[in-house]
Amino acid sequence: ENNLSRDQERLLATRRESIKKTVDTDRRKAKNHIAIIPIRGGEQDVPFAMRNFAGTTLLDIAIKGALAAENISKIILTTPDERIITWVKESYANKIITDKRPERLSALNVKTEDVIDYLIERHKNHFEEAATMNIINLEYPLRKHIYIDKAINTLYLFKKRFKMLKTF
């Protein structure tokens, strides 16, 4: 019953910690890892991101997860919806960089890559030194912050072994 391979959660936690220890922590922490939270917004009533979900909102879950990730150095939330921007500024003060993007970049047929290109052009100062960009979608609200850190740690683990892997 104390067998590590039978306890999946414990196995994954052990693996995560092992990767974290193997990675060059000082080099990883010195890098600029950005979390991007793109939100379409524009709903007529309460925006989907701000609707009550189990006593909180999907937006709160996403932001708190990004804030809890030890590797994330900046969080940029982008939306055309002024209500969301106002709420984020009031709720999280200076912890989140907000961007009011044009409506044309919020349609259902707009690719995430187009939004990222817009953000990089508009916020060059934040992206110049970026090592990674992590897109946090509200479609996966129950993702824990440990998976954000694990993704970055794993990237550094393989970059260390394979010189051709690019982080950005």
Residue frames as a rotation matrix with the C-alpha (Angstrom) as fourth column:
GLU 1
0.560 0.829 0.000 0.00
0.829 -0.560 0.000 0.00
0.000 0.000 -1.000 0.00
ASN 2
0.529 -0.461 -0.712 2.98
0.040 -0.825 0.564 2.28
-0.848 -0.327 -0.418 0.40
ASN 3
-0.169 -0.566 0.807 4.09
0.825 0.367 0.431 1.46
-0.540 0.738 0.405 -3.15
LEU 4
-0.468 -0.109 -0.877 4.80
-0.117 -0.976 0.184 4.64
-0.876 0.189 0.444 -5.12
SER 5
-0.989 0.026 -0.146 3.72
-0.143 0.089 0.986 3.17
0.039 0.996 -0.084 -8.46
ARG 6
-0.484 0.867 -0.118 0.22
0.846 0.498 0.188 2.42
0.221 -0.009 -0.975 -7.11
ASP 7
0.249 0.511 -0.823 -0.40
0.672 -0.703 -0.234 6.00
-0.698 -0.495 -0.518 -5.98
GLN 8
0.205 -0.150 0.967 -0.57
0.943 -0.234 -0.236 8.04
0.262 0.960 0.093 -9.19
GLU 9
0.903 0.166 0.397 -0.80
0.091 -0.975 0.201 11.44
0.421 -0.145 -0.896 -7.48
ARG 10
0.734 -0.676 0.062 2.23
-0.151 -0.073 0.986 10.68
-0.662 -0.733 -0.156 -5.32
LEU 11
0.172 -0.652 0.739 4.11
0.822 0.508 0.257 9.29
-0.543 0.563 0.623 -8.32
LEU 12
0.444 0.059 0.894 3.46
0.726 -0.608 -0.320 12.44
0.525 0.791 -0.313 -10.35
ALA 13
0.976 -0.102 0.193 4.45
-0.194 -0.809 0.555 14.67
0.099 -0.579 -0.809 -7.44
THR 14
0.488 -0.843 0.225 7.70
0.190 0.354 0.916 12.73
-0.852 -0.404 0.333 -7.00
ARG 15
0.131 -0.392 0.911 8.44
0.982 0.176 -0.066 12.96
-0.135 0.903 0.408 -10.72
ARG 16
0.758 0.240 0.607 7.69
0.371 -0.924 -0.098 16.71
0.537 0.299 -0.789 -10.70
GLU 17
0.895 -0.442 0.064 10.06
-0.286 -0.455 0.843 17.28
-0.343 -0.773 -0.534 -7.78
SER 18
0.286 -0.810 0.513 12.75
0.562 0.575 0.595 15.16
-0.776 0.118 0.619 -9.42
ILE 19
0.281 -0.122 0.952 12.56
0.903 -0.304 -0.305 17.22
0.326 0.945 0.025 -12.63
LYS 20
0.933 0.131 0.337 12.59
0.030 -0.957 0.289 20.44
0.360 -0.259 -0.896 -10.61
LYS 21
0.701 -0.711 0.061 15.79
-0.086 0.000 0.996 19.38
-0.708 -0.703 -0.062 -8.80
THR 22
0.170 -0.637 0.752 17.48
0.827 0.507 0.243 18.35
-0.536 0.581 0.613 -12.06
VAL 23
0.588 0.145 0.796 16.82
0.670 -0.639 -0.378 21.66
0.453 0.756 -0.473 -13.80
ASP 24
-0.600 -0.800 0.000 19.28
0.724 -0.543 -0.426 24.52
0.340 -0.256 0.905 -13.39
THR 25
0.236 0.835 -0.498 17.06
0.968 -0.249 0.041 26.47
-0.089 -0.491 -0.866 -10.97
ASP 26
-0.138 -0.338 -0.931 19.06
0.359 -0.893 0.272 29.70
-0.923 -0.297 0.244 -10.96
ARG 27
-0.967 -0.254 0.003 19.07
0.079 -0.292 0.953 29.90
-0.241 0.922 0.302 -14.75
ARG 28
-0.452 0.873 0.180 15.35
0.776 0.286 0.562 29.08
0.440 0.394 -0.807 -14.98
LYS 29
0.282 0.599 -0.749 14.33
0.903 -0.431 -0.005 31.58
-0.326 -0.675 -0.662 -12.30
ALA 30
-0.468 -0.536 -0.702 16.43
0.253 -0.843 0.475 34.32
-0.847 0.045 0.530 -13.90
LYS 31
-0.890 0.173 0.422 14.34
0.424 -0.029 0.905 34.02
0.169 0.985 -0.047 -17.06
ASN 32
-0.686 0.707 -0.175 11.18
-0.612 -0.690 -0.387 35.94
-0.395 -0.158 0.905 -17.81
HIS 33
-0.877 0.468 0.108 8.24
0.475 0.809 0.345 33.53
0.074 0.354 -0.932 -18.03
ILE 34
-0.786 0.612 -0.082 5.00
-0.610 -0.790 -0.053 35.19
-0.097 0.008 0.995 -19.10
ALA 35
-0.618 0.724 0.306 1.49
0.630 0.689 -0.358 33.82
-0.470 -0.029 -0.882 -18.62
ILE 36
-0.906 0.399 -0.143 -1.08
-0.403 -0.706 0.582 35.09
0.131 0.585 0.800 -21.12
ILE 37
-0.564 0.812 0.153 -4.77
0.490 0.477 -0.730 34.86
-0.665 -0.336 -0.667 -20.33
PRO 38
-0.963 0.266 -0.043 -6.81
-0.185 -0.539 0.822 35.61
0.195 0.799 0.568 -23.48
ILE 39
-0.498 0.867 -0.010 -10.52
0.488 0.271 -0.829 36.22
-0.716 -0.418 -0.559 -22.91
ARG 40
-0.590 0.331 0.736 -12.99
0.727 -0.178 0.663 36.92
0.350 0.927 -0.136 -25.71
GLY 41
-0.731 0.382 -0.565 -15.53
0.219 -0.652 -0.726 38.74
-0.646 -0.654 0.393 -23.56
GLY 42
-0.926 0.326 -0.189 -18.28
-0.348 -0.547 0.761 40.71
0.145 0.771 0.620 -25.23
GLU 43
-0.562 0.786 -0.258 -21.25
0.761 0.613 0.211 38.80
0.324 -0.078 -0.943 -23.79
GLN 44
-0.172 0.589 0.790 -24.27
0.058 -0.794 0.605 41.00
0.983 0.150 0.102 -23.23
ASP 45
0.879 0.465 0.109 -24.96
-0.088 -0.066 0.994 39.99
0.469 -0.883 -0.017 -19.66
VAL 46
0.628 -0.694 0.351 -22.29
-0.524 -0.044 0.851 38.87
-0.575 -0.719 -0.391 -17.20
PRO 47
0.141 -0.645 -0.751 -19.15
-0.923 0.188 -0.335 37.82
0.357 0.740 -0.569 -19.10
PHE 48
0.732 0.140 -0.667 -18.58
-0.101 0.990 0.097 34.06
0.674 -0.003 0.739 -19.08
ALA 49
-0.207 -0.942 -0.264 -15.21
0.298 0.196 -0.934 34.52
0.932 -0.272 0.240 -17.34
MET 50
-0.815 -0.111 0.568 -16.88
-0.405 -0.593 -0.696 36.36
0.415 -0.798 0.438 -14.45
ARG 51
0.250 0.959 -0.134 -19.90
-0.571 0.258 0.779 34.10
0.782 -0.118 0.612 -13.89
ASN 52
0.135 -0.115 0.984 -20.23
-0.957 0.241 0.160 32.29
-0.256 -0.964 -0.077 -10.59
PHE 53
0.344 -0.136 -0.929 -18.61
-0.383 0.883 -0.271 28.87
0.857 0.449 0.252 -10.72
ALA 54
0.342 -0.132 -0.930 -18.56
0.659 0.739 0.138 26.89
0.669 -0.660 0.340 -7.47
GLY 55
0.739 0.068 -0.670 -18.34
0.617 -0.469 0.632 30.05
-0.271 -0.881 -0.389 -5.35
THR 56
-0.187 -0.808 -0.559 -15.70
0.152 -0.586 0.796 31.76
-0.971 0.063 0.232 -7.50
THR 57
0.731 0.372 -0.572 -15.18
-0.494 -0.290 -0.820 32.58
-0.471 0.882 -0.029 -11.19
LEU 58
0.798 -0.467 0.381 -13.26
0.598 0.690 -0.408 30.86
-0.072 0.553 0.830 -13.97
LEU 59
0.553 -0.589 0.590 -11.20
-0.007 -0.711 -0.703 34.03
0.833 0.385 -0.397 -14.25
ASP 60
0.557 -0.317 0.767 -10.27
-0.829 -0.265 0.492 33.91
0.047 -0.910 -0.411 -10.55
ILE 61
0.816 -0.239 0.527 -9.25
0.062 0.941 0.332 30.27
-0.575 -0.238 0.782 -10.87
ALA 62
0.698 -0.555 0.452 -7.03
0.621 0.155 -0.769 31.02
0.356 0.817 0.452 -13.88
ILE 63
0.468 -0.523 0.712 -5.42
-0.347 -0.850 -0.396 34.10
0.813 -0.062 -0.579 -12.32
LYS 64
0.637 -0.216 0.740 -4.81
-0.741 0.091 0.665 32.47
-0.211 -0.972 -0.102 -8.95
GLY 65
0.847 -0.345 0.404 -3.25
0.382 0.924 -0.014 29.48
-0.369 0.166 0.914 -10.69
ALA 66
0.533 -0.664 0.525 -0.89
0.457 -0.297 -0.839 31.74
0.712 0.687 0.145 -12.64
LEU 67
0.472 -0.332 0.817 -0.03
-0.653 -0.754 0.071 33.75
0.592 -0.567 -0.573 -9.53
ALA 68
0.774 -0.123 0.622 0.73
-0.468 0.551 0.691 30.56
-0.427 -0.826 0.369 -7.59
ALA 69
0.852 -0.501 0.151 3.11
0.485 0.649 -0.587 29.24
0.196 0.573 0.796 -10.26
GLU 70
0.558 -0.686 -0.468 6.62
0.298 -0.360 0.884 29.93
-0.775 -0.632 0.003 -9.01
ASN 71
-0.349 -0.759 0.550 8.07
0.796 0.070 0.601 30.19
-0.495 0.647 0.580 -12.53
ILE 72
0.284 0.540 0.792 5.69
0.875 -0.483 0.015 32.87
0.391 0.689 -0.610 -13.83
SER 73
-0.629 -0.595 -0.501 7.13
0.737 -0.661 -0.140 36.38
-0.248 -0.457 0.854 -13.61
LYS 74
-0.825 0.421 -0.378 4.40
-0.460 -0.888 0.017 38.32
-0.328 0.188 0.926 -15.47
ILE 75
-0.416 0.783 0.462 0.75
0.736 0.588 -0.334 37.78
-0.533 0.201 -0.822 -16.24
ILE 76
-0.907 0.192 -0.376 -0.91
-0.362 -0.811 0.460 39.55
-0.216 0.553 0.805 -19.16
LEU 77
-0.277 0.901 0.334 -4.69
0.584 0.434 -0.687 39.38
-0.763 0.005 -0.646 -19.47
THR 78
-0.953 -0.036 -0.299 -6.07
-0.207 -0.645 0.736 40.46
-0.220 0.764 0.607 -22.84
THR 79
-0.316 0.922 0.225 -9.72
0.867 0.377 -0.326 41.07
-0.385 0.092 -0.918 -23.68
PRO 80
-0.679 0.165 0.715 -11.86
0.350 -0.784 0.513 43.62
0.645 0.599 0.474 -25.53
ASP 81
0.317 0.923 -0.220 -14.29
0.571 0.000 0.821 43.69
0.758 -0.386 -0.526 -22.59
GLU 82
-0.290 -0.417 0.861 -13.83
-0.282 -0.823 -0.494 46.76
0.914 -0.386 0.121 -20.40
ARG 83
0.659 0.592 0.463 -15.87
-0.631 0.101 0.769 45.14
0.409 -0.799 0.440 -17.58
ILE 84
0.836 -0.410 -0.365 -13.32
0.474 0.874 0.104 42.35
0.276 -0.260 0.925 -17.27
ILE 85
-0.116 -0.928 0.353 -10.38
0.503 -0.362 -0.785 44.77
0.856 0.086 0.509 -17.35
THR 86
-0.008 0.189 0.982 -11.95
-0.609 -0.780 0.145 46.96
0.793 -0.597 0.121 -14.66
TRP 87
0.903 0.417 0.109 -12.72
-0.350 0.563 0.749 43.94
0.251 -0.714 0.654 -12.46
VAL 88
0.561 -0.768 -0.308 -9.18
0.697 0.639 -0.325 42.54
0.446 -0.032 0.894 -12.80
LYS 89
-0.280 -0.677 0.681 -7.62
0.145 -0.731 -0.667 45.92
0.949 -0.088 0.303 -11.97
GLU 90
0.225 0.458 0.860 -9.84
-0.776 -0.449 0.442 46.27
0.589 -0.767 0.255 -8.91
SER 91
0.962 0.272 0.030 -9.33
-0.242 0.794 0.558 42.68
0.128 -0.544 0.829 -7.74
TYR 92
0.667 -0.745 -0.006 -5.64
0.742 0.664 0.090 42.18
-0.063 -0.065 0.996 -8.48
ALA 93
0.749 -0.329 -0.575 -4.23
-0.080 -0.906 0.415 45.72
-0.657 -0.265 -0.705 -8.57
ASN 94
0.384 -0.701 -0.601 -0.70
-0.903 -0.421 -0.086 45.68
-0.192 0.576 -0.795 -9.98
LYS 95
-0.134 -0.450 0.883 -0.28
-0.318 0.864 0.392 41.90
-0.939 -0.228 -0.259 -10.13
ILE 96
0.087 0.285 0.955 -1.77
0.774 0.584 -0.245 41.60
-0.627 0.760 -0.170 -13.62
ILE 97
-0.819 -0.272 -0.505 -0.96
-0.145 -0.753 0.641 43.54
-0.555 0.599 0.578 -16.79
THR 98
0.121 0.931 0.345 -4.23
0.435 0.263 -0.861 44.20
-0.892 0.254 -0.373 -18.60
ASP 99
-0.920 -0.358 -0.159 -4.62
-0.013 -0.377 0.926 44.79
-0.391 0.854 0.343 -22.32
LYS 100
0.173 0.980 -0.099 -7.77
-0.088 -0.085 -0.992 46.01
-0.981 0.181 0.072 -24.04
ARG 101
-0.785 -0.512 0.349 -7.41
0.239 0.269 0.933 44.42
-0.572 0.816 -0.088 -27.45
PRO 102
-0.674 0.528 -0.517 -9.45
-0.734 -0.560 0.384 45.37
-0.087 0.638 0.765 -30.51
GLU 103
0.191 0.877 0.441 -12.82
-0.641 0.452 -0.620 43.68
-0.743 -0.164 0.649 -31.01
ARG 104
0.566 0.027 -0.824 -11.62
-0.789 0.308 -0.532 42.32
0.239 0.951 0.196 -34.38
LEU 105
-0.441 -0.811 -0.384 -9.17
-0.574 0.584 -0.574 40.09
0.690 -0.033 -0.723 -32.48
SER 106
-0.716 0.234 0.658 -11.89
-0.573 0.341 -0.745 38.53
-0.399 -0.910 -0.110 -30.34
ALA 107
0.230 0.821 -0.523 -14.10
-0.969 0.244 -0.044 36.88
0.092 0.517 0.851 -32.92
LEU 108
0.636 0.120 0.762 -14.55
-0.378 0.910 0.172 33.11
-0.673 -0.397 0.624 -32.76
ASN 109
0.932 -0.251 0.263 -12.60
0.360 0.547 -0.756 32.63
0.046 0.799 0.600 -36.00
VAL 110
0.584 -0.770 0.257 -9.51
-0.671 -0.636 -0.381 34.50
0.457 0.049 -0.888 -34.75
LYS 111
0.466 -0.516 -0.719 -6.51
0.390 0.849 -0.356 32.27
0.794 -0.114 0.597 -34.07
THR 112
0.872 -0.232 -0.431 -4.72
0.398 -0.175 0.900 32.46
-0.284 -0.957 -0.060 -30.73
GLU 113
-0.070 -0.967 0.245 -1.50
0.960 0.002 0.280 33.03
-0.272 0.255 0.928 -32.70
ASP 114
-0.031 0.137 0.990 -2.97
0.595 -0.793 0.129 36.29
0.803 0.593 -0.057 -34.08
VAL 115
0.915 0.377 0.145 -3.70
0.084 -0.529 0.845 37.48
0.395 -0.761 -0.515 -30.54
ILE 116
0.562 -0.787 -0.257 -0.16
0.634 0.210 0.744 36.57
-0.531 -0.581 0.617 -29.43
ASP 117
-0.226 -0.630 0.743 1.34
0.945 -0.327 0.010 38.43
0.237 0.704 0.669 -32.43
TYR 118
0.412 0.482 0.773 -0.73
0.262 -0.876 0.406 41.48
0.873 0.036 -0.487 -31.46
LEU 119
0.983 -0.015 -0.184 0.41
0.180 -0.150 0.972 41.27
-0.042 -0.989 -0.145 -27.82
ILE 120
0.197 -0.980 0.016 4.08
0.895 0.187 0.405 40.93
-0.400 -0.066 0.914 -28.76
GLU 121
-0.246 -0.255 0.935 3.86
0.748 -0.664 0.016 43.98
0.617 0.703 0.353 -31.03
ARG 122
0.527 0.588 0.614 1.88
0.089 -0.756 0.648 46.05
0.845 -0.287 -0.451 -28.52
HIS 123
0.939 -0.159 0.304 3.89
-0.324 -0.123 0.938 45.08
-0.111 -0.980 -0.167 -25.41
LYS 124
0.583 -0.770 -0.261 7.39
-0.016 0.310 -0.950 44.70
0.813 0.558 0.168 -26.86
ASN 125
-0.093 -0.671 0.735 8.99
-0.797 -0.392 -0.459 45.75
0.597 -0.629 -0.499 -23.58
HIS 126
0.343 0.288 0.894 7.48
-0.833 0.533 0.148 42.73
-0.434 -0.795 0.423 -21.77
PHE 127
0.954 0.163 0.252 8.37
-0.038 0.899 -0.436 40.22
-0.297 0.407 0.864 -24.47
GLU 128
0.573 -0.787 -0.229 11.92
-0.665 -0.283 -0.691 41.29
0.479 0.549 -0.685 -25.35
GLU 129
-0.482 -0.807 0.341 13.44
-0.843 0.321 -0.431 39.24
0.238 -0.495 -0.835 -22.54
ALA 130
0.452 0.768 0.454 10.75
-0.851 0.524 -0.039 36.53
-0.268 -0.369 0.890 -22.44
ALA 131
-0.739 -0.653 0.166 12.02
-0.601 0.751 0.274 32.98
-0.304 0.103 -0.947 -22.22
THR 132
-0.834 0.539 0.119 8.57
0.548 0.783 0.294 31.38
0.065 0.311 -0.948 -22.45
MET 133
-0.594 0.794 0.129 4.96
-0.782 -0.608 0.137 32.32
0.187 -0.020 0.982 -23.03
ASN 134
-0.938 0.347 -0.020 2.32
0.333 0.881 -0.338 30.19
-0.099 -0.323 -0.941 -21.35
ILE 135
-0.597 0.794 0.116 -1.22
-0.498 -0.479 0.723 30.53
0.629 0.374 0.681 -22.61
ILE 136
-0.935 0.356 0.014 -3.78
0.167 0.472 -0.866 29.95
-0.314 -0.807 -0.501 -19.89
ASN 137
-0.677 0.736 -0.020 -7.20
-0.208 -0.164 0.964 29.27
0.706 0.657 0.264 -21.35
LEU 138
-0.465 0.603 0.648 -10.41
-0.866 -0.158 -0.475 29.39
-0.184 -0.782 0.595 -19.37
GLU 139
0.332 0.592 -0.735 -11.48
-0.738 0.648 0.189 26.20
0.588 0.479 0.651 -21.14
TYR 140
0.110 -0.386 -0.916 -9.26
0.401 0.861 -0.314 24.30
0.910 -0.332 0.249 -18.68
PRO 141
0.370 0.107 0.923 -10.09
-0.492 -0.820 0.292 26.03
0.788 -0.562 -0.250 -15.39
LEU 142
0.958 0.084 0.273 -9.13
-0.281 0.432 0.857 23.23
-0.046 -0.898 0.438 -13.03
ARG 143
0.452 -0.883 -0.127 -5.51
0.423 0.337 -0.841 23.03
0.786 0.326 0.526 -14.17
LYS 144
0.845 -0.194 -0.499 -3.31
0.463 -0.202 0.863 23.43
-0.268 -0.960 -0.081 -11.12
HIS 145
0.798 -0.577 -0.172 -0.36
-0.595 -0.799 -0.081 25.80
-0.090 0.167 -0.982 -10.96
ILE 146
0.172 -0.772 0.611 1.96
-0.290 0.553 0.781 22.83
-0.941 -0.312 -0.128 -10.55
TYR 147
0.425 0.035 0.904 1.37
0.722 0.589 -0.363 21.92
-0.545 0.807 0.225 -14.20
ILE 148
0.977 -0.166 0.136 2.46
-0.059 -0.817 -0.573 25.38
0.207 0.552 -0.808 -15.34
ASP 149
0.422 -0.864 0.276 5.68
-0.814 -0.226 0.535 25.01
-0.400 -0.450 -0.798 -13.35
LYS 150
0.214 -0.317 0.924 6.14
0.112 0.948 0.299 21.43
-0.970 0.039 0.238 -14.52
ALA 151
0.843 0.135 0.520 5.85
0.519 0.045 -0.854 22.49
-0.139 0.990 -0.032 -18.17
ILE 152
0.803 -0.583 0.124 8.54
-0.517 -0.784 -0.343 25.15
0.297 0.211 -0.931 -17.75
ASN 153
0.251 -0.727 0.639 10.80
-0.704 0.316 0.636 22.87
-0.664 -0.610 -0.433 -15.69
THR 154
0.434 -0.037 0.900 10.45
0.387 0.910 -0.149 20.09
-0.814 0.413 0.409 -18.28
LEU 155
0.972 -0.090 0.215 11.30
0.155 -0.438 -0.886 22.53
0.174 0.894 -0.412 -21.05
TYR 156
0.505 -0.829 0.238 14.51
-0.859 -0.511 0.043 23.46
0.086 -0.226 -0.970 -19.24
LEU 157
0.295 -0.371 0.881 15.28
-0.314 0.833 0.456 19.83
-0.902 -0.411 0.129 -18.54
PHE 158
0.585 -0.015 0.811 15.19
0.641 0.622 -0.450 18.95
-0.497 0.783 0.373 -22.24
LYS 159
0.935 -0.330 0.130 16.85
-0.181 -0.758 -0.627 22.17
0.305 0.563 -0.768 -23.36
LYS 160
0.407 -0.809 0.425 19.73
-0.776 -0.061 0.627 21.20
-0.481 -0.585 -0.653 -21.10
ARG 161
0.032 -0.358 0.933 20.02
0.092 0.931 0.354 17.85
-0.995 0.075 0.063 -22.88
PHE 162
0.088 0.088 0.992 19.07
0.970 0.218 -0.105 18.88
-0.226 0.972 -0.066 -26.41
LYS 163
-0.585 -0.493 -0.644 20.66
0.438 -0.860 0.260 22.16
-0.682 -0.130 0.719 -27.46
MET 164
-0.926 0.177 0.333 18.34
0.261 -0.335 0.905 22.63
0.272 0.925 0.264 -30.44
LEU 165
-0.055 0.962 -0.267 15.14
0.977 0.107 0.185 22.99
0.207 -0.250 -0.946 -28.42
LYS 166
-0.712 -0.117 0.692 13.93
0.139 -0.990 -0.024 26.60
0.688 0.079 0.721 -28.47
THR 167
-0.642 0.491 -0.589 12.00
0.704 0.073 -0.707 28.10
-0.304 -0.868 -0.392 -25.57
PHE 168
-0.045 0.623 -0.781 10.44
0.022 -0.781 -0.624 30.95
-0.999 -0.045 0.021 -27.54
